[in-house]
Amino acid sequence: MSLKLNEVKVGDTHEEVVVEDLKRTQIVQYAGASGDYNPVHTDNEYVTKVAGYPTVFAHGMLTMGLTGKAITNYVGDGRLTNFGVRFSKQVWPGDTLTTNLTVTEVATEGDSPSISLDVVTTNAEGDVVVKGTATARIDA
């Protein structure tokens, strides 16, 4: 179901938990799906002994994908026209991530209304792991 113009206004928010207790298995599955086998995401011995991290961590694009899930759940499938983020913190196994969306603009020109969103994903401690913007078409 798609978001409709009469259902949205500037300042509206949407919050969604996009992953609870991220598993190492999910990170490795993403490595397989993406083809990104960088050892900081898949090899605990390498990441602790060579790279100096406490454990493997999620791919930035996995975090972005989880964040995108919240956007499409809000606006509807096939509606996203622009989505960009900045990665600000690693996402670790065991993290729970929550995405918050805020409507910053409702554009009504032409036959295709759209909305602009501020996008923030945080971990359970409230640390921002992803921040960005998105634009999506909505129904008139």
Buried (B, 14 or more C-beta within 10 A) or exposed (E): EEBEBEEBEEEBEBEBEBBEEBEBEBBBEBBEEBEBEBBBBBBBEBBEEEEEBEBBBBBBBBBBBBBBBBBBBBBBEEBBEEBEBEBBBBBBBEBBBBBBBBBBEBBEEEEEBBBBBBBBBBBEEEEBBBBBBBBBBBBE
